[in-house]
Amino acid sequence: MNRRNFFHLAAGSAALAVFQDDAIPRAAAASESVNGQKPEEVAKNEDYWAEIRDAFTVDRNIVNLNNGYVSPAPKIVQDALRRQLDYSDMGPYHTMINQLERQIEMVRVRLAQNAGCDPEEMAITRNSSESLEIAQFGIDLKPGDEVLTTNQDYPRMLTTFRQRERREGIVLKTISFPVPPPSMDDLYQRFEKAVTPKTKLILVCHITNRTGQIFPIRRICDMAHARGIPVIVDGAHAFNHFPFKISDLGCDYYGVSLHKWTCAPIGTGFLYVRKDRIAQTWALMAAGKSQDNDIRKFEEIGTHPAANHNGISQALIFNENIGIDRKAARLRYLRNRWAHRLRENPKCATLHSEDPAQSCGIGFLAFKGVDAGKIHDVLQSKYNIVTARVQHE
């Protein structure tokens, strides 16, 4: 490398660093350039998405097709997290507890605006598992009471109710459904037919991590409420994945991991609890009686970093500047780009729905007569392609 090339490389690296630090205004400017175009048009605009892609610091030598478990955060979110951690350690009592921790209230307002609910219904948690277990353990149930869900719900949530089965004598009832299902009507009818007089609670995924199937949440909630049954919705993979507002779903509880599709710091999530159910829902970690009606009782976890939840705001702004309609269209476009090629192989079966109302960015494939584990291992060891392997009955 000669001196001229060295300085060209150094200049390029510096430009990249400046660009990544300036990710939010660059994303906003890129979005302005495609104003007036349909989301499906923007989904194919590689110049636009190059602007978004360069805001991240991911390893370009690996093709990561498993962003659902935990997603990378844009550099501007990483920087906000580091900045607040550094400031915390200058104290940390007066810096973290007295100053940074109080900023959680602005995060609560921002999250509520994005999610479509009252800030006083928004508890900030560490992930969807914590959020959902607060609701799962917090609702009073008696021996013999039935909880209805599907056998494709998240394993940890099924385990939570199975522990209550062993400990308290409740009954966990699971229903199955084909992949892909024939229609949203079919999914709704499976829930409706499975409800009995003993059904006291329903847990349903907004979108499953198993197959990427989106459920008719509003219809299920309306049906359940007509029978006096509360509904917990597992929204771990839904928020900032495709457009919706919690206020339009009609659910009683909604749990989210923000380090998934929102690209917030790892260890952030939220729990929505409908206001009239806060008082009758027990906190997972004990809270005083004076907090009975306070959504903050669900945030009682002891000492924790303020930097994580404060970094959520940067991630929300980054997503807002892209726009959820554009983001969902791009996710479907990228999924179809590889799934449509693979479905031409006679050994390959597409198990996610092609209906935009029933799926978005998660693609699910099965290979007939081939060990999926070996495919997973070879893709990673030979080609540096990271995938998610799912084994299910």
C-alpha positions in Angstrom: 0.0 0.0 0.0 1.5 3.3 -1.0 1.1 6.6 0.9 -1.7 7.9 -1.4 -3.8 4.7 -1.0 -3.3 4.8 2.7 -4.8 8.3 3.0 -7.7 7.4 0.7 -8.5 4.4 3.0 -8.1 6.5 6.2 -10.4 9.2 4.7 -13.0 6.5 3.9 -12.9 5.1 7.4 -13.3 8.5 8.9 -16.3 9.2 6.6 -17.9 5.9 7.7 -17.5 6.8 11.4 -19.0 10.2 10.9 -21.9 8.7 8.9 -22.7 6.1 11.6 -22.7 8.7 14.3 -25.1 10.8 12.2 -27.4 7.8 11.5 -30.7 9.4 12.5 -30.5 12.6 10.3 -29.1 10.5 7.5 -32.0 8.0 7.8 -34.4 11.0 7.9 -32.8 12.5 4.8 -33.0 9.2 2.9 -36.6 8.8 3.8 -37.4 12.3 2.5 -35.8 11.3 -0.8 -38.4 8.5 -1.3 -41.4 10.4 -0.1 -44.5 9.8 -2.3 -43.3 6.3 -3.3 -45.2 3.3 -2.2 -43.6 1.1 0.5 -43.3 -1.8 -2.0 -41.4 0.5 -4.4 -39.0 1.6 -1.7 -38.5 -2.0 -0.6 -36.5 -2.6 -3.8 -34.5 0.7 -3.7 -31.1 -0.5 -2.8 -29.6 3.0 -2.7 -32.1 3.9 0.0 -31.5 0.8 2.1 -27.7 1.2 1.8 -28.1 4.4 3.8 -29.9 2.5 6.5 -27.5 -0.5 6.4 -24.5 1.7 6.9 -25.8 2.9 10.2 -25.0 -0.6 11.7 -21.6 -2.1 12.6 -22.4 -5.8 11.9 -19.7 -8.2 10.6 -20.0 -8.2 6.8 -18.3 -11.6 6.6 -21.3 -13.4 8.0 -24.8 -13.6 6.5 -27.0 -13.4 9.6 -30.5 -14.9 8.9 -31.3 -15.1 12.7 -32.0 -11.5 13.7 -35.1 -12.5 15.6 -33.5 -13.8 18.7 -31.7 -10.5 19.2 -31.1 -7.8 16.6 -28.0 -5.6 16.2 -28.4 -2.0 17.3 -27.4 1.0 15.1 -24.2 2.6 16.1 -26.0 5.7 17.4 -27.9 3.4 19.9 -24.6 1.7 20.9 -23.0 5.1 21.5 -25.9 6.4 23.6 -25.6 3.2 25.7 -21.8 3.6 26.2 -22.1 7.3 27.0 -24.7 6.7 29.7 -22.7 3.8 31.2 -19.6 6.0 31.4 -21.6 8.7 33.1 -23.2 6.3 35.5 -19.8 5.1 36.7 -18.8 8.7 37.5 -21.1 8.3 40.5 -23.0 6.1 40.3 -25.6 7.0 42.9 -26.0 10.6 42.1 -25.4 10.1 38.4 -27.4 6.9 37.7 -30.0 6.9 40.4 -30.7 10.6 40.8 -30.2 11.7 37.2 -30.3 9.0 34.5 -32.9 6.8 36.1 -35.4 9.6 36.1 -35.3 9.8 32.3 -37.2 6.5 32.2 -40.4 8.7 32.3 -39.6 10.2 28.9 -38.8 6.8 27.6 -42.2 5.6 28.9 -44.0 8.5 27.0 -42.1 7.8 23.8 -42.8 4.1 23.9 -46.5 4.6 24.7 -46.8 7.0 21.7 -45.2 4.4 19.4 -47.2 1.5 20.8 -50.5 3.3 20.9 -51.4 3.3 24.6 -51.5 5.5 27.7 -48.0 5.9 29.3 -49.7 4.8 32.6 -50.2 1.4 30.9 -46.6 1.0 29.9 -44.1 -0.8 32.1 -40.5 -0.9 30.9 -38.9 -4.3 31.4 -35.8 -6.3 30.3 -37.4 -8.6 27.7 -40.7 -10.2 26.6 -40.1 -13.2 28.8 -40.1 -11.1 31.9 -43.0 -9.1 30.6 -45.2 -12.1 29.9 -44.3 -13.9 33.1 -45.4 -10.9 35.1 -48.8 -11.4 33.5 -48.8 -15.2 33.6 -47.9 -15.3 37.3 -49.8 -12.2 38.2 -53.3 -13.4 37.3 -55.1 -15.3 40.0 -56.2 -18.8 38.9 -57.7 -21.7 40.9 -57.1 -25.5 40.6 -58.9 -26.7 37.5 -59.0 -23.4 35.7 -58.0 -23.8 32.1 -55.4 -21.6 30.2 -55.7 -21.9 26.4 -52.8 -21.4 24.0 -51.2 -23.1 21.1 -48.4 -25.7 20.9 -46.4 -23.3 18.8 -46.1 -20.6 21.5 -42.7 -19.7 22.9 -41.3 -22.6 25.0 -40.6 -20.4 28.0 -44.2 -19.2 28.1 -45.5 -22.8 27.9 -43.0 -23.8 30.7 -44.4 -20.9 32.9 -47.9 -22.3 32.8 -46.7 -25.9 33.2 -45.0 -24.8 36.4 -48.3 -23.4 37.5 -49.9 -26.7 36.6 -47.5 -28.6 38.9 -47.7 -26.0 41.7 -51.3 -24.9 41.7 -53.3 -27.5 39.7 -54.3 -25.3 36.8 -54.8 -26.9 33.4 -52.8 -25.9 30.3 -54.7 -26.6 27.1 -52.9 -26.3 23.8 -54.3 -26.3 20.3 -52.5 -27.1 17.1 -52.7 -25.5 13.6 -51.3 -26.4 10.2 -48.4 -24.4 8.7 -49.2 -22.4 6.8 -52.9 -22.3 7.9 -55.6 -22.0 5.3 -56.8 -18.6 6.6 -57.1 -16.2 9.5 -60.7 -17.5 9.9 -59.3 -21.0 10.5 -57.0 -19.7 13.3 -59.8 -17.8 14.9 -62.2 -20.8 14.8 -59.6 -23.1 16.4 -59.5 -20.8 19.4 -63.3 -20.3 19.5 -64.0 -24.0 19.4 -61.4 -24.8 22.1 -62.9 -22.4 24.7 -64.9 -24.1 27.5 -66.7 -22.8 30.6 -63.4 -23.7 32.4 -61.3 -21.4 30.2 -60.1 -18.5 32.4 -57.2 -17.1 30.4 -55.9 -17.1 26.8 -52.3 -16.7 25.7 -51.7 -16.1 22.0 -48.7 -15.0 20.0 -49.2 -11.9 17.8 -46.6 -13.5 15.5 -45.0 -16.8 16.3 -41.2 -17.2 16.4 -41.8 -20.7 15.1 -43.3 -20.0 11.7 -43.8 -16.3 11.5 -47.6 -16.7 11.5 -49.6 -13.6 12.4 -52.8 -14.2 14.4 -56.2 -12.4 14.2 -55.6 -10.8 17.7 -58.6 -8.4 17.7 -61.1 -11.2 16.8 -59.7 -13.5 19.5 -59.8 -10.7 22.1 -63.3 -9.8 21.3 -64.5 -13.4 21.4 -62.7 -13.9 24.8 -64.0 -10.7 26.3 -67.5 -11.6 25.4 -67.0 -14.6 27.7 -65.2 -12.7 30.4 -61.8 -14.1 29.6 -58.7 -11.9 29.7 -56.0 -12.3 26.9 -52.2 -12.1 27.1 -50.6 -11.4 23.8 -47.0 -12.4 23.2 -45.7 -9.6 21.0 -42.0 -10.4 21.3 -41.6 -10.4 17.5 -44.3 -8.0 16.5 -43.4 -4.5 17.7 -41.6 -2.5 15.0 -41.8 -5.5 12.7 -45.1 -4.6 11.0 -47.6 -1.8 11.6 -50.2 -2.0 14.4 -51.3 -0.2 17.5 -52.0 -1.9 20.8 -55.1 0.2 21.2 -56.5 -1.5 18.1 -55.9 -5.0 19.4 -58.2 -4.9 22.4 -55.9 -7.2 24.5 -55.4 -7.0 28.3 -51.6 -7.6 28.4 -48.9 -7.3 25.7 -45.2 -8.2 26.1 -42.3 -7.1 23.9 -38.6 -7.5 23.6 -37.2 -4.2 22.3 -33.8 -5.7 21.4 -35.5 -7.7 18.6 -37.2 -5.7 15.8 -36.8 -2.3 17.4 -33.0 -2.6 17.6 -32.8 -1.2 21.1 -30.1 -2.1 23.6 -30.0 -5.8 24.6 -32.0 -6.3 27.8 -34.9 -4.0 27.1 -38.6 -4.7 26.7 -42.0 -3.5 27.8 -45.3 -4.8 29.2 -48.6 -3.2 28.4 -51.3 -3.7 31.0 -54.8 -2.4 30.4 -55.4 0.2 33.0 -58.4 -1.5 34.6 -56.3 -4.7 35.1 -53.3 -3.1 36.8 -54.7 -3.3 40.3 -55.8 -7.0 40.0 -52.5 -8.1 38.6 -49.8 -9.1 41.1 -46.2 -7.8 40.5 -43.6 -10.5 39.9 -41.3 -9.0 42.5 -43.2 -7.6 45.6 -44.6 -4.1 45.6 -46.4 -2.2 48.4 -50.1 -1.7 48.5 -49.7 1.9 47.7 -48.6 0.8 44.2 -51.7 -1.3 43.5 -52.8 0.9 40.7 -49.3 2.0 39.5 -47.9 0.5 36.3 -44.4 1.1 37.9 -45.0 -1.8 40.3 -44.1 -4.2 37.5 -40.7 -2.5 37.2 -39.6 -3.4 40.7 -36.5 -5.6 40.0 -33.8 -4.1 42.3 -30.7 -2.2 41.1 -30.3 -2.2 37.3 -28.5 0.0 34.7 -30.4 3.1 33.6 -28.4 3.3 30.4 -30.2 0.3 28.8 -33.7 1.7 29.0 -32.6 5.2 28.2 -31.1 4.0 25.0 -34.5 2.9 23.8 -35.4 6.4 22.7 -32.6 6.5 20.1 -33.8 3.2 18.6 -37.4 4.5 18.4 -36.3 7.7 16.6 -34.2 5.6 14.2 -37.2 3.4 13.4 -39.6 6.4 13.1 -37.4 8.0 10.4 -37.5 4.8 8.3 -41.3 4.3 8.8 -42.9 1.1 9.8 -44.7 0.6 6.4 -41.4 0.8 4.5 -39.7 -1.4 7.0 -42.4 -4.2 6.8 -42.4 -4.0 3.0 -38.6 -4.3 2.9 -38.7 -7.3 5.3 -41.2 -9.1 3.1 -39.2 -8.3 0.0 -35.9 -9.7 1.5 -37.7 -12.9 2.8 -39.3 -13.5 -0.5 -36.0 -12.9 -2.3 -34.6 -16.2 -1.0 -37.7 -18.1 -0.1 -39.2 -17.9 -3.6 -36.0 -19.3 -5.1 -35.8 -22.2 -2.6 -39.5 -23.2 -3.0 -38.6 -24.2 -6.6 -36.6 -27.1 -5.1 -38.9 -30.2 -4.9 -37.3 -31.2 -1.6 -38.1 -27.8 0.0 -41.5 -26.8 1.5 -42.5 -23.2 2.4 -44.2 -23.3 5.7 -44.9 -19.5 6.2 -47.9 -17.9 4.7 -47.6 -15.9 1.5 -50.5 -13.7 2.6 -49.1 -10.3 3.7 -51.8 -10.1 6.5 -50.4 -13.4 7.9 -46.7 -13.0 7.7 -43.9 -10.5 7.4 -40.1 -10.9 7.8 -39.9 -14.4 9.2 -39.5 -17.2 6.7 -39.9 -20.8 7.5 -38.7 -23.7 5.3 -38.7 -27.5 5.7 -36.6 -29.9 3.7 -38.1 -33.3 2.9 -35.8 -36.3 3.7 -32.9 -34.1 4.7 -31.6 -33.6 8.3 -32.3 -29.9 9.0 -29.6 -30.0 11.7 -26.9 -30.9 9.1 -28.1 -28.1 6.8 -27.9 -25.6 9.7 -24.4 -26.8 10.6 -23.0 -26.8 7.0 -24.4 -23.4 6.2 -22.7 -22.0 9.2 -19.3 -23.9 9.0 -18.9 -23.8 5.3 -20.6 -20.6 4.1 -20.9 -18.4 7.3 -24.7 -18.3 6.9 -26.4 -18.2 10.3 -29.9 -19.6 10.4 -32.4 -20.6 13.1 -33.3 -24.3 13.3 -36.7 -25.2 14.7 -37.6 -28.7 15.7 -41.3 -29.2 16.4 -43.9 -31.9 16.3 
